[in-house]
Every structure is written in C-alpha cells, then in structure tokens.
Amino acid sequence: MPSFLRLPRRSEKPRFVGLTHVIDKGLPLPELRSQLTAAGEYVDVWKLGFGTAYLDPTVEEKVATLGAAGIRACLGGTLLEVAWAQGRAEECLNWAGESGFSCVEVSNGTCGMPLEAKRRLIATASRNFVAISEVGSKDPAIPVSPASWAEEMTGDLDAGATWVLAEGRESGTVGLYHSDGRVREELADTLAATIGLRWVVFEAPRAPQQAWFVRRFGPGVNLGNVAPGELLTVESLRLGLRADTFGLGQPVLDGVDAGTSAGDDTRVTEKA
C-alpha cells in the first residue's frame, strides 16, 4: 500500500482485534486464490459457511491455501449443529482436525441445542481449535434481549470460546438487525459495553451495517460474515477511504488505537 496518506493505524496479522471474518458460501478454489491475491492481507478468519465444507471436494486444499496466507480457516456452525443432532459431533471435530481447520464455530441457532450442551461442545472444541461461539437465533420470530445475549456470551467465553459472534446471518435481517437491516443499536451498545469490543465479532454482511459499526466503534471493530468480494471495500471503510467513514481517525491520528498485539492476548493460544 502507498504511504502518502495519513490513515488510522491497523494492527498487523495475526490480529486478535479489528478482525475481518469472511463467510464463504461455496467459492471455487481458483476464485478463493484470486481473492487472496487481491485482499488476503485484510482477512483474519475465513468461515466455510453452512455445510459447504462437507460437500466441497477441495476443502483440504482450500484450508491449506488459507493457512499459507495467514488466515484461520473456520468450520461453519450449522454443520456442527447437524452433527450434534445426529450424535456425531466428535466425528465432525475429528474430521475438521484432519482437514486442517484451526477454528470451529459452535452455535445453537438452528437445531435448538440446549445451552448446557453448547457449553460442553465449546469446551471440547477449544482443546484443539480456536472455538468461536455464535449467539442469537436464526428465527426472526425469537425475541432479542440484550441482557440475555450478553449473559450467554459471557458464559460461552468462560466455557472456552475465543470470540463470540453476534448473529446477523448472511442476510443481515435477523438477530443483531431489524427485518429491514437496521442495527439494533441498544443490543450492539450493550455487547460492546458488557462483553468488550475485543471479544465480540458483529456479523455485518451489508455495507451500511459495516459502515455503522466502524463509525460507532472505530476501525478496530470486529466485523463478521463479510462477502469475499467485499474485502477491499471493508478495509476502505476502516481506513476512512469511503464517503461513509470519511475523516475517520483525523486529525488526532496518533491517538487511534487499532488494538492489542498478539503477545498481549490471554485467550488466543498457539491454536490460533
């Protein structure tokens, strides 16, 4: 990147705050490599969403390609939920390890997994993977309570999760969002205040949602469910290189804190 502009400071990889978390809905391997050539520097976690990893014959190559680029490959939570519902969670985790995944998402928003079972699964997964917990239902009819989300996230972190995802789905219309895509501001502010921006990843698939979080919490906010083709767009938002975040971090550039270094982190270990 050129150096003639004054921009907000960003931490270097491996990042543990200011994460960009991608959702991959079945990207072919050649397209994955093309995206990484263009913007791999700006990606931290790459989730193979839903059950796509189970179906993709190139999954091991994809995971290896991501690892070579310094990106954590994450198994989608829905696949683990299906495995749990069939009594095959252990087999799923074993397969994920054999395939090279370094991260596993643990969720209970699809199959109605009891919270106690979710916590046990987080604890099990965290022995060999970076466990990323997801909180919130995929059902738009389920009421959203900021206090309940914060309580569940706290318990998931205590169970061994490294980060907690705030559910927004790939549509950006449930959980963290109203049906029209507007951010539930009270929920976002509660999670930021009670859990901490270091631990929460806000699923934000839409550009207006991404811009809202960057304006609200700064360039070091963790953003999830970013589409592979929008990586440069998101980094531009973080650095004030789009109209939506113009002037971000200026003129007090030296005061911008992009987050802590890897050496300061207590939750992320060599598994990351």
C-alpha positions as CSV (number, residue, x, y, z in Angstrom):
1,M,0.0,0.0,0.0
2,P,1.3,3.5,-0.7
3,S,2.3,5.7,2.3
4,F,1.4,9.3,1.4
5,L,-1.9,9.4,3.3
6,R,-2.5,9.7,7.0
7,L,-4.8,6.8,7.9
8,P,-6.0,5.1,11.1
9,R,-3.4,2.7,12.3
10,R,-4.2,-1.0,11.9
11,S,-2.7,-3.9,13.8
12,E,-0.7,-6.5,11.9
13,K,-1.6,-10.1,11.4
14,P,-2.1,-12.3,13.2
15,R,-4.8,-9.9,14.5
16,F,-6.9,-10.5,17.6
17,V,-8.9,-7.4,17.4
18,G,-10.1,-5.4,14.3
19,L,-10.9,-8.8,12.7
20,T,-12.4,-9.2,9.3
21,H,-14.3,-12.5,9.3
22,V,-15.4,-13.9,5.9
23,I,-18.3,-16.1,5.1
24,D,-17.6,-18.4,2.1
25,K,-20.8,-19.9,0.7
26,G,-19.0,-22.3,-1.7
27,L,-16.4,-20.2,-3.5
28,P,-14.4,-22.4,-6.0
29,L,-10.7,-22.8,-5.2
30,P,-9.4,-20.7,-8.1
31,E,-11.7,-17.8,-7.1
32,L,-10.5,-18.2,-3.5
33,R,-6.9,-17.9,-4.6
34,S,-7.8,-14.9,-6.7
35,Q,-9.5,-13.2,-3.7
36,L,-6.5,-13.8,-1.5
37,T,-4.1,-12.4,-4.1
38,A,-6.2,-9.2,-4.1
39,A,-7.0,-8.8,-0.4
40,G,-5.7,-11.7,1.7
41,E,-3.7,-9.2,3.8
42,Y,-7.0,-7.9,5.2
43,V,-8.6,-11.2,6.2
44,D,-8.3,-12.9,9.6
45,V,-10.9,-15.6,9.7
46,W,-12.4,-17.4,6.7
47,K,-15.6,-19.4,7.6
48,L,-16.7,-22.2,5.2
49,G,-20.4,-21.5,5.9
50,F,-23.3,-23.8,6.5
51,G,-22.4,-27.4,5.4
52,T,-20.3,-26.3,2.3
53,A,-17.1,-27.8,3.8
54,Y,-18.7,-31.2,4.0
55,L,-19.6,-31.1,0.3
56,D,-16.6,-29.4,-1.2
57,P,-14.1,-31.9,-2.7
58,T,-11.3,-29.3,-2.5
59,V,-11.9,-28.5,1.2
60,E,-8.4,-29.6,2.3
61,E,-6.8,-27.6,-0.5
62,K,-8.8,-24.5,0.5
63,V,-7.9,-24.8,4.2
64,A,-4.2,-25.3,3.3
65,T,-4.3,-22.2,1.0
66,L,-5.9,-20.1,3.7
67,G,-3.3,-21.3,6.2
68,A,-0.4,-20.4,3.9
69,A,-1.9,-16.9,3.6
70,G,-2.0,-16.5,7.4
71,I,-5.8,-16.8,7.6
72,R,-7.6,-19.0,10.1
73,A,-10.0,-21.4,8.4
74,C,-13.2,-21.9,10.4
75,L,-15.8,-24.7,10.1
76,G,-19.3,-23.3,10.0
77,G,-21.5,-23.8,13.0
78,T,-24.5,-25.2,11.2
79,L,-22.5,-28.3,10.1
80,L,-21.5,-29.0,13.7
81,E,-25.1,-28.5,14.8
82,V,-26.3,-31.1,12.3
83,A,-23.5,-33.5,13.5
84,W,-24.5,-32.9,17.2
85,A,-28.2,-33.6,16.4
86,Q,-27.2,-36.9,14.9
87,G,-24.9,-37.8,17.7
88,R,-21.8,-37.3,15.6
89,A,-20.2,-34.1,17.0
90,E,-17.0,-35.9,18.0
91,E,-16.6,-37.3,14.5
92,C,-17.2,-33.9,13.0
93,L,-14.5,-32.3,15.1
94,N,-12.1,-35.2,14.3
95,W,-12.7,-34.6,10.6
96,A,-12.2,-30.9,11.0
97,G,-8.8,-31.5,12.6
98,E,-7.8,-34.0,9.9
99,S,-8.9,-31.5,7.2
100,G,-6.6,-28.8,8.8
101,F,-9.2,-26.4,10.2
102,S,-7.8,-24.2,13.0
103,C,-11.2,-22.7,14.0
104,V,-14.6,-24.2,14.7
105,E,-17.8,-22.2,15.1
106,V,-20.1,-23.5,17.8
107,S,-23.7,-22.4,17.5
108,N,-27.2,-23.4,18.6
109,G,-29.4,-21.1,16.5
110,T,-30.7,-23.9,14.1
111,C,-31.3,-27.1,16.0
112,G,-32.3,-25.8,19.4
113,M,-29.3,-27.3,21.2
114,P,-29.6,-26.7,25.0
115,L,-27.2,-24.1,26.4
116,E,-25.5,-26.7,28.6
117,A,-24.8,-28.9,25.6
118,K,-23.4,-25.9,23.7
119,R,-21.1,-25.1,26.5
120,R,-19.8,-28.7,26.7
121,L,-19.2,-28.6,22.9
122,I,-17.3,-25.3,23.2
123,A,-15.1,-26.8,25.9
124,T,-14.4,-29.8,23.8
125,A,-13.7,-27.9,20.7
126,S,-11.4,-25.4,22.4
127,R,-9.0,-28.2,23.3
128,N,-7.8,-28.4,19.7
129,F,-9.3,-25.4,17.9
130,V,-10.0,-21.8,18.3
131,A,-13.6,-22.0,19.3
132,I,-15.8,-19.2,18.0
133,S,-19.3,-19.2,19.7
134,E,-22.3,-17.7,17.9
135,V,-25.1,-16.2,20.0
136,G,-28.6,-15.5,18.6
137,S,-31.3,-17.4,16.8
138,K,-31.7,-17.6,13.0
139,D,-35.5,-17.5,13.6
140,P,-36.7,-13.8,13.3
141,A,-39.7,-14.6,15.5
142,I,-37.5,-15.2,18.5
143,P,-37.4,-12.1,20.8
144,V,-34.0,-10.4,21.1
145,S,-32.8,-9.4,24.6
146,P,-29.6,-7.5,25.0
147,A,-29.2,-8.8,28.6
148,S,-29.7,-12.4,27.6
149,W,-27.3,-12.2,24.7
150,A,-24.6,-10.6,27.0
151,E,-25.2,-13.3,29.6
152,E,-24.9,-16.1,27.0
153,M,-21.7,-14.6,25.5
154,T,-20.1,-14.3,29.0
155,G,-20.8,-18.0,29.7
156,D,-19.5,-19.1,26.3
157,L,-16.3,-17.2,26.8
158,D,-15.9,-18.8,30.2
159,A,-16.5,-22.2,28.6
160,G,-13.5,-21.6,26.3
161,A,-14.6,-19.6,23.3
162,T,-12.0,-17.2,22.0
163,W,-14.5,-14.9,20.3
164,V,-18.3,-14.6,20.3
165,L,-20.3,-13.9,17.1
166,A,-23.4,-11.7,17.3
167,E,-25.9,-13.4,14.9
168,G,-26.9,-11.5,11.9
169,R,-27.0,-14.3,9.3
170,E,-25.7,-13.8,5.8
171,S,-28.8,-11.7,5.0
172,G,-28.3,-9.1,7.8
173,T,-32.0,-9.2,8.7
174,V,-32.3,-11.2,12.0
175,G,-30.8,-11.1,15.4
176,L,-28.5,-8.1,15.5
177,Y,-30.7,-6.5,12.9
178,H,-34.3,-5.5,12.4
179,S,-36.0,-7.1,9.4
180,D,-35.2,-4.1,7.2
181,G,-31.5,-4.4,8.0
182,R,-31.2,-1.6,10.6
183,V,-28.9,-2.3,13.5
184,R,-30.4,-2.9,16.9
185,E,-28.4,-0.2,18.5
186,E,-29.2,-1.0,22.1
187,L,-28.1,-4.6,21.5
188,A,-24.8,-3.5,19.8
189,D,-24.0,-0.9,22.5
190,T,-24.8,-3.4,25.3
191,L,-22.5,-6.0,23.9
192,A,-19.7,-3.5,23.4
193,A,-20.0,-2.2,26.9
194,T,-20.5,-5.5,28.8
195,I,-18.6,-8.1,26.7
196,G,-16.0,-5.7,25.2
197,L,-15.1,-5.0,21.6
198,R,-12.1,-7.3,21.9
199,W,-14.2,-10.4,22.2
200,V,-17.3,-9.7,20.1
201,V,-17.5,-10.1,16.3
202,F,-20.5,-8.4,14.8
203,E,-21.9,-10.2,11.8
204,A,-22.3,-7.4,9.3
205,P,-22.9,-8.6,5.7
206,R,-24.3,-5.3,4.3
207,A,-22.2,-2.3,3.5
208,P,-24.4,0.2,5.5
209,Q,-24.2,-2.1,8.5
210,Q,-20.4,-2.3,8.2
211,A,-20.2,1.5,8.0
212,W,-22.4,1.9,11.0
213,F,-20.2,-0.3,13.2
214,V,-17.0,1.4,12.0
215,R,-18.5,4.8,12.7
216,R,-19.8,3.7,16.1
217,F,-16.8,1.8,17.4
218,G,-13.9,2.7,15.2
219,P,-11.6,0.9,12.7
220,G,-10.7,-1.8,15.3
221,V,-14.2,-3.2,15.5
222,N,-14.5,-6.9,14.6
223,L,-16.7,-7.5,11.6
224,G,-18.1,-10.9,10.5
225,N,-19.9,-12.5,7.6
226,V,-18.2,-10.3,5.1
227,A,-18.5,-11.5,1.5
228,P,-15.2,-12.5,-0.2
229,G,-15.7,-9.9,-2.9
230,E,-16.0,-7.0,-0.5
231,L,-12.8,-7.3,1.4
232,L,-11.2,-4.1,-0.1
233,T,-14.5,-2.3,0.5
234,V,-14.5,-3.2,4.2
235,E,-10.8,-2.2,4.6
236,S,-11.6,1.1,2.9
237,L,-14.3,1.7,5.4
238,R,-12.0,1.0,8.3
239,L,-9.4,3.5,6.9
240,G,-11.8,6.3,6.1
241,L,-11.3,5.8,2.4
242,R,-15.1,5.8,1.6
243,A,-17.6,8.6,2.0
244,D,-19.4,6.6,4.7
245,T,-16.4,7.0,7.1
246,F,-14.6,10.0,5.6
247,G,-12.2,11.7,8.1
248,L,-12.1,8.7,10.4
249,G,-9.3,9.0,12.9
250,Q,-8.3,12.5,11.8
251,P,-6.8,14.8,12.8
252,V,-5.7,13.0,16.0
253,L,-4.3,10.1,14.1
254,D,-1.7,9.3,16.7
255,G,-4.4,8.6,19.2
256,V,-6.1,5.9,17.2
257,D,-5.8,2.5,18.8
258,A,-6.1,-0.4,16.5
259,G,-6.0,-2.9,19.3
260,T,-3.5,-5.0,21.2
261,S,-0.7,-7.2,19.9
262,A,-0.8,-10.9,19.8
263,G,1.6,-11.1,22.7
264,D,-0.9,-9.3,25.0
265,D,-3.7,-11.8,24.4
266,T,-4.7,-14.3,27.1
267,R,-7.5,-16.2,25.3
268,V,-5.8,-16.9,21.9
269,T,-3.1,-19.5,22.2
270,E,-0.9,-21.4,19.8
271,K,-4.1,-23.0,18.4
272,A,-4.7,-19.7,16.5
